[in-house]
Amino acid sequence: MATVLSVSGSPSATSRTGRLLRHLDQRLTAYGHEVIALDVRTLPAEALLGADVCHPAIVRAAEQFARADGVLIGTPIYKASYSGVLKALLDLLPQYALTGKTVLPLATGGSTAHVLAIDYALRPVLNSMGAAHIVQGWFTLDKDITVREDGSLTVAPATAEALGQVVDQFSAALGRTPLLAAAS
């Protein structure tokens, strides 16, 4: 199947966003996709903030984007926009790093007041980077994600169902990607 780069744009090691992505990665893996996890917070801050596109970690991240057929991008929403660490990484990638890729944008936040951040903050950037197909994204409320003491994740039933549907649509779009590329 396809290679998916699953990018967590959260600056926190205990982030619900990151845990949710790793949970969704399992679903994509079960569909036969190869999933590569990238937590932006693990990239060197000096490379991100210093715009060091030659730093080996940034070069490696750019290579992962280039190799991927699809990109799952998750971010917490802060002040009605995606995270600063995600912005820093996206700024360092080549202008058209998403050309030919299918992208699923996901966001988490504390209030439904931020639900439009996917469409008004994140989607335009992904589009400007050449994404071939940006599937319907999804915003998940923090309260719908519970992390148990053992580190496992529980998602509220209605949210889990909705997330399952958007991941299924993403997976289906990935399945069509090679056919579209072959027809070109």
C-alpha positions as CSV (number, residue, x, y, z in Angstrom):
1,M,0.0,0.0,0.0
2,A,1.1,3.6,0.7
3,T,3.8,5.1,2.8
4,V,2.3,7.6,5.3
5,L,4.2,10.2,7.2
6,S,2.4,10.9,10.5
7,V,3.5,14.3,11.8
8,S,2.7,15.5,15.3
9,G,3.1,19.3,15.5
10,S,2.8,19.3,19.3
11,P,5.6,20.7,21.4
12,S,4.6,18.5,24.4
13,A,5.9,15.0,25.1
14,T,2.6,14.2,26.9
15,S,0.4,15.7,24.1
16,R,-3.0,14.3,23.4
17,T,-2.4,15.3,19.8
18,G,0.7,13.1,19.5
19,R,-1.0,10.2,21.3
20,L,-4.1,10.5,19.1
21,L,-1.9,10.4,16.0
22,R,-0.1,7.3,17.2
23,H,-3.5,5.7,17.9
24,L,-4.6,6.5,14.3
25,D,-1.3,5.2,12.9
26,Q,-2.3,1.8,14.2
27,R,-5.5,1.9,12.1
28,L,-3.5,2.9,9.0
29,T,-1.0,0.1,9.7
30,A,-3.8,-2.4,10.0
31,Y,-4.9,-1.3,6.4
32,G,-1.4,-2.3,5.2
33,H,0.1,1.2,5.0
34,E,3.7,1.8,6.1
35,V,3.5,4.5,8.7
36,I,6.5,6.7,9.7
37,A,6.0,8.8,12.8
38,L,7.6,12.2,13.1
39,D,7.3,14.2,16.3
40,V,8.4,17.7,15.4
41,R,9.3,18.4,19.0
42,T,12.1,15.9,18.7
43,L,13.9,18.0,16.0
44,P,16.7,20.2,17.3
45,A,15.3,23.6,18.4
46,E,18.4,25.4,17.1
47,A,17.8,23.9,13.6
48,L,14.1,24.8,13.6
49,L,14.5,28.3,15.0
50,G,17.7,29.1,13.2
51,A,16.2,28.0,9.8
52,D,19.1,25.5,9.3
53,V,17.9,23.6,6.3
54,C,21.2,21.8,6.1
55,H,21.0,20.3,9.6
56,P,21.0,16.5,9.3
57,A,17.7,16.2,11.2
58,I,15.9,18.7,9.0
59,V,17.3,17.1,5.9
60,R,16.1,13.7,7.2
61,A,12.6,15.2,7.9
62,A,12.5,16.6,4.3
63,E,13.5,13.2,2.9
64,Q,10.6,11.6,4.9
65,F,8.2,14.1,3.4
66,A,9.6,13.4,-0.1
67,R,9.3,9.6,0.4
68,A,5.7,9.7,1.7
69,D,2.6,9.1,-0.5
70,G,0.4,10.6,2.2
71,V,0.9,12.9,5.1
72,L,-1.2,12.9,8.3
73,I,-0.6,16.2,10.1
74,G,-1.8,16.7,13.6
75,T,-1.5,19.9,15.7
76,P,-2.9,21.3,18.8
77,I,-4.6,24.7,18.2
78,Y,-3.1,27.6,20.0
79,K,-4.6,31.1,19.7
80,A,-6.7,30.0,16.7
81,S,-3.8,28.6,14.7
82,Y,-1.6,25.5,14.4
83,S,1.5,25.2,16.6
84,G,4.6,27.2,16.2
85,V,6.9,24.1,16.0
86,L,4.8,22.8,13.1
87,K,5.1,26.2,11.4
88,A,8.8,26.2,11.9
89,L,9.2,22.8,10.2
90,L,6.8,23.6,7.4
91,D,8.8,26.8,6.7
92,L,12.0,24.8,6.3
93,L,10.6,22.3,3.8
94,P,10.9,22.9,0.1
95,Q,8.1,25.1,-1.2
96,Y,6.3,22.2,-3.0
97,A,7.2,19.5,-0.5
98,L,3.6,18.2,-0.6
99,T,3.3,18.0,-4.4
100,G,1.4,14.8,-5.4
101,K,0.6,13.9,-1.8
102,T,-2.7,13.1,-0.1
103,V,-2.9,15.0,3.2
104,L,-5.2,14.6,6.2
105,P,-5.1,17.6,8.6
106,L,-6.2,16.9,12.2
107,A,-6.3,19.3,15.1
108,T,-7.0,19.1,18.8
109,G,-8.1,21.9,21.2
110,G,-10.0,22.8,24.3
111,S,-12.9,24.6,22.6
112,T,-15.0,24.3,19.5
113,A,-14.2,28.0,19.0
114,H,-11.0,26.7,17.3
115,V,-12.7,24.2,14.9
116,L,-12.2,26.5,11.8
117,A,-8.4,26.7,12.4
118,I,-8.0,23.6,10.1
119,D,-9.7,25.3,7.2
120,Y,-8.5,28.9,7.7
121,A,-5.0,28.4,9.1
122,L,-3.6,25.0,8.2
123,R,-5.3,24.1,4.9
124,P,-4.1,27.2,3.0
125,V,-0.5,26.4,4.0
126,L,-0.8,22.7,2.9
127,N,-2.4,23.8,-0.3
128,S,0.4,26.3,-1.0
129,M,2.9,23.5,-0.5
130,G,1.3,21.6,-3.5
131,A,-0.8,19.0,-1.8
132,A,-2.5,17.0,-4.5
133,H,-5.5,16.2,-2.4
134,I,-6.4,17.5,1.1
135,V,-9.1,15.2,2.5
136,Q,-11.7,16.4,5.0
137,G,-9.9,17.2,8.2
138,W,-11.1,16.7,11.8
139,F,-11.0,18.7,15.0
140,T,-11.1,16.8,18.2
141,L,-11.9,18.3,21.6
142,D,-9.3,17.6,24.3
143,K,-12.1,16.3,26.6
144,D,-12.8,13.6,24.1
145,I,-9.3,12.1,24.5
146,T,-8.4,10.3,27.7
147,V,-5.0,9.0,28.5
148,R,-5.0,6.2,31.0
149,E,-2.3,5.7,33.6
150,D,-0.8,2.9,31.5
151,G,-0.4,5.3,28.6
152,S,-3.2,3.8,26.5
153,L,-5.7,6.1,24.9
154,T,-9.5,6.2,25.0
155,V,-11.5,8.3,22.5
156,A,-15.1,9.2,23.2
157,P,-17.3,6.9,21.1
158,A,-18.8,9.6,18.7
159,T,-15.4,11.1,18.2
160,A,-13.8,7.7,17.6
161,E,-16.5,6.9,15.0
162,A,-15.9,10.3,13.2
163,L,-12.1,9.9,13.3
164,G,-12.5,6.4,11.9
165,Q,-14.4,7.7,9.0
166,V,-11.9,10.5,8.1
167,V,-9.0,8.0,8.4
168,D,-10.9,5.5,6.2
169,Q,-11.4,8.3,3.6
170,F,-7.7,9.2,3.8
171,S,-6.8,5.5,3.4
172,A,-9.1,5.2,0.4
173,A,-7.7,8.3,-1.2
174,L,-4.2,6.9,-0.7
175,G,-5.3,3.7,-2.5
176,R,-6.2,5.8,-5.5
177,T,-3.0,7.9,-5.5
178,P,-0.9,5.4,-7.4
179,L,-3.6,5.0,-10.1
180,L,-3.8,8.8,-10.6
181,A,0.0,9.0,-10.8
182,A,0.2,6.2,-13.3
183,A,-2.5,7.9,-15.5
184,S,-0.6,11.2,-15.7
